[in-house]
Amino acid sequence: MRKDFRNYNFEFTKNEKKILLNFTKQALKQFEGSNSPTDVKAFSSIVEKLNSSDETIKFTKDELTRLKYNLTHNMRFIREQSSKGFFIKKWIYKSLLAQYTNIFETHFKD
């Protein structure tokens, strides 16, 4: 069954907000370098909303889809990288993947 009306309001914990803010800032830097104006606009808006002191953050449909898309691709990349390399690299990627997966499963899973 398809959802006609979605709730785009999210309440993140302080830690989740910090992780998502870090992720979106990195993505924004990458998009600024690749001359992608629509992505830059969406991610700069997301950064502003995550920087605000509001408890409830309301995303637009475009912002949410871009965030979910980039988060899933980043999780896939981290999962691939965590199988390669030495112990320390695997350990860092494993903890990062666990944090991203937890946020995705909690808030963005359809």
N, C-alpha and C positions, 0 to 999 in steps of 0.2 A: 504494500500500500504506500502510495506516494504522499509525502507530507506537503500540503498546500501552503500552510503557514508555519514558518520557522521562527524560533526565538533566537535573535542574534545578540541577546544580552548574556554576558558572562561575568562570573564572579571568581576571580583568580586569587589564590593565596599570595602572600608577599613573595615567597620563593618562586612560584610559578610565574608571577609577573616579571621578576628579575630575569629568569631564564628566557622567557619569550621576548623581553625587551632586548636582551643581548643578541638573540637570534635575529630579530627584525632589524637591528642596527647593522649587523653583518650583511644581511641580505640587501639592505638599502645601499650600502657601499658598493656591493657587486652590481646592482642595477644602475647606479649612477655611472659606473665605468662602462657599462654596455649600452648606454644611451637608450634606455627603455622608459619613456616618460610615463606610461600608464602604471608600470610597476613602481616607479619612484613615487608617484603621487599616492598610490595605495599604501605603500609601506611607510611613507612619511606620515600619513594619517594614522596608521596603526601605532607608530612610535609615539606620536602626540597623545593618543588615547591611553597608551600604557604608562606614559609619564605622568598623566593626570592623577590626582589624588582620589578620584572617584572609586567607590567600591565596585559598582556595576559598570562594566564597559560594554558599550553597544557598538558592534561592527556593522558595516553595510554588507550586503550580500557579496559584492565584489571583493571587499577586503577579506572577508571570511574565506572565500574560495581560494584566493591567492595565498593566504596564510596557510590553509590546509594543504594546498598543492605543494608549496615550497617546504613545508614541514615534513610531509611524507617523502619527498625526494631527498631531503636531508637525512631522514632516518634510514632510507635505503642505502645512501652513500656511507653513512656511519656503520651500518651493519656489514657492508662489504669491507670497509677498512678495518673493522674490528677482527676480522678473520685473518688479516695479514699483519706482518710486523712482529715486533718483540713484545715482551711481557708488559712493559710500561705503557706502550701505545695501545695494546689491547685493553688494559685496565682502564685507561682514561676514556677510550671510546665506549667501553661497556657501561661505565657509569653515566656518560652523556646520553647514550642510547636509552638507558633505563629512565632517565629524567624526561626525555622527549616522548618516549612511549607512554609514560604515565600521564603526561599532560594531554597527549592526543586521545588516549583511551577515555580519560575523564571528561574532557570538554568537547572534542571535535568528532568523535566517532558517530557515524550515522545510525 
